[in-house]
């Protein structure tokens, strides 16, 4: 079968690889339907690593994905706690915690030190035609959710988890730095939770426009002093909660400067240099609560409910559809933010 494999920084190739093999107990074989290209995939593509995780052999990327079940192993039960069956369309949670360690037993499987994650070395991801996945990672989705939106349930899950960590209260003021898909979904969830006002910041014009369409007051950080305009808008107070969903560089200090005294700062972005850049005095003197967001936990059922009820729009975040053969060019285009790219969906199986 064909698969898009990362061989090194800026080196992704469509190769022929072995078929997945025999389905074991508890697992399912899926025909991959669609895969979203994520910011963390771009870190691997640009830097050859994400955080301190590197790879030393070709890696199949792709952790935002959905597909159709082709075969079911003995006893395979989905994330909805019901048996899985051939023909079901499923969204797949990419994280597999051990569920036996202290952290998992405390209810934090997203922090499991023994987990594996589809698309992060050494576990291959979904940019391939077929793959075997654990049944309990699979969540059946209705036909009302498109293949593209099915991949974005993972993105929505990350946003839900970030908002959970922010402990938003009705009428809390919010700032979102970074208006990519995760930032836009955080923004939309904040609005849905009753946050007001909601401010947003980015440097790409089309993402700023999408933030405004989503109900935020938004500015281009290359055209204004973002901290100054935020303080002017809030009478110098700052906002209750700031979500950093960009590349976690100087934007972290920006976020701290935007938060009110006693405010909350949720860091969602991943820095390319694996360093946190923020003045200690800002956070200490304000008494900020700084929360680090790692992926998500227990969010797929909520994400599916939101998408099915149309409470949160997902399809409008998709800017490009490409085929598996187009993946090398798609990654290069996404890394350069060309052609007003917002979210690229790789359509693996025919629609």
C-alpha positions in Angstrom: 0.0 0.0 0.0 1.0 3.6 -0.3 2.0 5.8 2.7 3.5 9.2 3.1 6.6 8.9 5.3 8.8 11.5 6.9 12.5 10.7 6.2 14.0 13.9 7.7 13.3 17.6 8.1 11.5 18.8 4.9 11.7 15.3 3.4 8.4 13.5 3.2 7.9 10.9 0.5 5.1 8.7 -0.8 6.4 5.2 -0.5 5.2 1.7 -1.0 5.0 -0.1 2.4 3.7 -3.5 3.6 0.0 -4.0 4.2 -1.0 -3.9 7.9 -1.3 -7.6 8.4 -3.7 -9.7 10.6 -6.1 -8.0 13.0 -5.5 -9.0 16.6 -7.9 -9.3 19.5 -9.4 -5.9 20.5 -8.1 -4.2 17.3 -9.8 -3.2 14.0 -8.5 -2.7 10.5 -9.7 0.6 8.9 -9.5 2.0 5.5 -8.3 5.5 6.2 -10.8 8.0 4.9 -9.2 11.4 5.6 -6.3 12.8 7.6 -5.8 16.4 8.8 -2.4 18.1 8.7 -1.8 19.5 12.2 0.6 22.1 13.6 2.5 19.4 15.5 3.0 17.5 12.2 4.5 20.7 10.9 6.9 20.7 13.8 8.1 17.2 12.9 8.4 18.3 9.2 10.2 21.5 9.8 12.4 20.6 12.8 12.7 16.8 12.5 11.3 16.5 16.0 8.6 17.7 18.3 9.8 18.8 21.7 12.5 16.3 22.6 10.9 13.5 20.5 12.9 12.7 17.4 12.9 9.7 15.0 15.6 7.6 13.5 13.7 5.7 10.8 11.0 6.8 8.3 7.8 7.7 10.1 4.3 7.7 8.8 2.7 11.0 10.1 -0.9 11.7 10.7 -2.9 11.7 14.0 -6.0 13.6 13.0 -8.0 10.9 11.2 -11.1 8.9 10.5 -11.9 5.9 8.5 -14.2 2.9 7.8 -13.8 -0.4 9.6 -12.9 -3.2 7.2 -12.2 -6.0 9.8 -12.8 -6.5 13.5 -10.6 -8.5 15.9 -12.1 -10.6 18.6 -13.7 -8.6 21.4 -13.1 -5.2 19.8 -15.1 -2.6 21.7 -15.1 1.1 20.8 -14.6 4.2 22.8 -18.4 4.2 23.2 -18.2 0.9 25.1 -20.1 -1.0 22.4 -18.9 -3.7 20.0 -17.6 -2.4 16.7 -18.7 -3.7 13.3 -17.5 -3.8 9.7 -18.7 -0.7 7.8 -18.8 1.7 10.6 -17.3 5.2 10.1 -15.1 6.0 13.1 -13.0 8.9 14.3 -9.9 7.7 16.0 -8.3 9.1 19.1 -4.6 8.9 18.4 -3.5 8.5 22.0 -3.2 5.1 23.7 -2.5 5.4 27.5 -1.5 2.4 29.5 -4.5 2.8 31.9 -2.4 1.0 34.6 -0.1 3.7 35.9 -0.7 6.1 38.8 -1.3 9.0 36.5 -3.9 7.1 34.4 -5.6 5.9 37.6 -5.8 9.5 38.8 -7.8 10.3 35.6 -5.2 11.9 33.5 -4.5 9.5 30.6 -3.3 12.4 28.5 -0.3 12.6 30.8 0.5 8.8 30.8 4.3 8.3 30.7 3.8 4.9 29.0 1.5 6.0 26.2 1.8 5.6 22.5 0.5 8.0 19.9 -0.3 7.4 16.3 2.0 9.5 14.1 4.6 10.2 16.8 7.7 8.0 16.8 7.9 5.1 17.1 4.2 4.6 16.3 3.2 5.1 12.7 0.2 7.4 11.9 -2.6 7.5 9.4 -1.1 9.0 6.1 -1.5 5.6 4.5 -4.3 3.6 2.8 -5.1 1.2 5.6 -4.0 0.7 9.3 -4.7 -1.4 12.3 -5.9 0.6 15.4 -7.1 -0.3 18.8 -10.8 -0.7 19.0 -11.1 1.5 22.2 -9.6 4.4 20.3 -12.5 4.3 17.8 -15.6 6.5 18.1 -18.4 5.8 15.6 -19.6 9.0 13.8 -22.9 9.7 12.0 -23.2 10.4 8.3 -24.0 14.0 9.2 -20.3 14.5 10.1 -18.2 14.7 6.9 -14.9 12.9 6.5 -13.1 16.2 6.9 -15.0 17.2 10.0 -14.3 13.7 11.3 -10.6 14.4 11.3 -11.2 17.8 13.1 -12.9 16.0 16.0 -9.3 15.6 17.3 -8.6 19.3 16.9 -11.9 20.1 18.6 -11.0 17.7 21.4 -7.7 19.6 22.0 -9.7 22.9 22.1 -12.3 21.4 24.6 -9.5 20.3 26.9 -7.8 23.7 26.8 -11.1 25.4 27.6 -11.7 23.0 30.5 -8.2 23.9 31.8 -9.1 27.6 31.6 -12.1 27.1 33.9 -14.2 29.6 32.0 -17.1 31.3 33.7 -20.0 33.0 32.1 -19.0 36.5 31.1 -15.3 35.9 31.6 -13.2 38.0 29.2 -10.9 36.0 26.9 -7.9 36.5 24.6 -6.8 33.9 22.0 -3.3 34.3 20.5 -3.0 32.2 17.3 -6.0 31.8 15.0 -5.2 28.4 13.4 -7.8 25.6 13.7 -7.1 25.0 17.4 -7.2 28.7 18.3 -10.4 29.3 16.3 -12.1 26.4 18.0 -11.0 27.6 21.4 -12.5 31.0 20.4 -15.8 29.4 19.3 -16.0 27.3 22.5 -15.4 30.4 24.6 -18.2 32.2 22.9 -20.5 29.1 23.3 -19.6 29.1 27.0 -20.7 32.7 27.4 -17.3 34.4 27.4 -17.5 38.1 26.6 -15.7 39.9 25.2 -13.4 37.6 23.2 -10.3 39.1 21.6 -8.1 37.3 19.0 -4.6 37.9 17.6 -2.8 36.5 14.6 -0.5 37.8 11.8 -2.2 36.1 8.8 -5.0 38.2 7.4 -7.3 35.3 6.4 -7.1 33.8 9.9 -7.9 37.2 11.4 -11.0 37.4 9.2 -12.1 33.9 10.2 -11.7 34.9 13.9 -13.9 37.9 13.3 -16.5 35.7 11.5 -16.4 33.5 14.6 -17.4 36.5 16.8 -14.1 37.9 18.1 -12.6 41.3 18.0 -9.4 40.5 16.2 -6.1 42.3 15.3 -3.1 41.7 13.2 -0.1 41.5 15.5 2.1 42.9 12.7 0.0 46.0 12.4 -0.6 47.0 16.0 1.0 46.6 19.4 -1.2 43.7 20.5 -0.6 44.2 24.3 -1.3 48.0 24.0 -4.6 47.5 22.0 -5.8 44.8 24.4 -5.1 47.1 27.4 -6.9 49.9 25.7 -9.9 47.7 25.0 -10.0 46.6 28.6 -9.3 49.9 30.3 -5.9 48.6 31.4 -7.3 45.6 33.3 -6.4 42.8 30.9 -8.5 39.7 30.4 -9.5 36.9 32.7 -8.2 34.0 30.6 -5.6 34.0 27.8 -5.1 31.0 25.5 -1.8 30.8 23.7 -2.4 28.7 20.6 0.4 29.9 18.3 4.0 28.8 18.2 4.8 29.5 21.8 7.7 31.8 21.3 7.5 35.5 22.2 3.7 35.0 22.2 3.9 33.4 25.6 5.2 36.7 27.1 2.5 38.5 25.1 -0.1 36.3 26.7 1.2 37.0 30.2 1.2 40.7 29.5 -2.5 40.5 28.4 -3.8 38.6 31.5 -5.3 40.5 34.3 -3.8 40.4 37.8 -4.8 37.0 39.2 -5.7 35.8 35.7 -5.2 32.4 34.0 -2.9 31.6 31.2 -3.4 28.3 29.2 -0.4 27.4 27.0 -1.5 25.2 24.1 1.1 26.0 21.5 4.4 24.0 21.1 7.7 25.9 20.8 10.0 25.0 18.0 13.1 25.3 20.3 11.4 23.4 23.2 12.0 26.4 25.5 9.5 28.6 27.5 10.2 32.3 27.1 8.5 34.5 29.7 9.6 37.1 32.2 9.3 35.6 35.7 8.4 39.0 37.2 5.3 39.4 35.0 3.8 36.1 36.1 4.9 36.4 39.8 3.7 40.0 40.3 0.4 39.3 38.7 0.0 36.0 40.5 -0.9 34.2 37.3 -2.1 30.7 37.1 -0.2 29.1 34.3 -1.6 25.9 32.9 0.1 23.7 30.4 -2.2 21.9 28.0 -1.2 18.4 26.8 -3.4 17.1 24.1 -6.9 16.1 25.5 -8.7 13.6 27.7 -12.2 12.1 27.5 -13.3 14.6 24.8 -14.4 12.6 21.7 -18.0 12.0 22.9 -18.4 15.7 23.7 -16.8 16.7 20.4 -19.1 14.4 18.4 -22.1 15.8 20.3 -21.1 19.4 19.5 -20.4 18.6 15.8 -23.6 16.6 15.4 -25.8 19.3 17.0 -24.1 22.0 14.8 -23.2 23.9 18.0 -19.6 24.1 16.6 -18.9 24.4 12.9 -16.0 22.3 11.6 -16.2 22.1 7.8 -15.6 25.8 7.3 -12.1 25.4 8.8 -11.0 23.2 5.9 -9.3 25.3 3.3 -7.7 22.6 1.1 -8.4 19.0 0.1 -5.5 17.0 -1.4 -4.7 13.4 -2.2 -2.1 11.1 -0.7 0.2 11.7 -3.6 0.0 15.4 -3.0 1.2 15.2 0.6 4.8 16.3 0.1 3.7 19.5 -1.6 0.9 20.0 0.9 3.3 19.9 3.8 5.6 22.4 2.1 2.7 24.7 1.3 1.4 24.5 4.9 4.8 25.1 6.4 5.0 28.3 4.4 1.4 29.3 5.0 0.8 29.7 1.2 -2.5 30.1 -0.6 -4.5 31.2 2.5 -4.0 27.8 4.1 -6.0 27.1 7.2 -6.5 23.3 7.4 -5.5 20.8 4.8 -7.4 17.5 4.6 -5.7 14.6 2.9 -8.5 12.5 1.3 -7.2 9.0 1.3 -10.2 7.0 0.3 -12.6 8.2 -2.4 -15.5 10.3 -1.1 
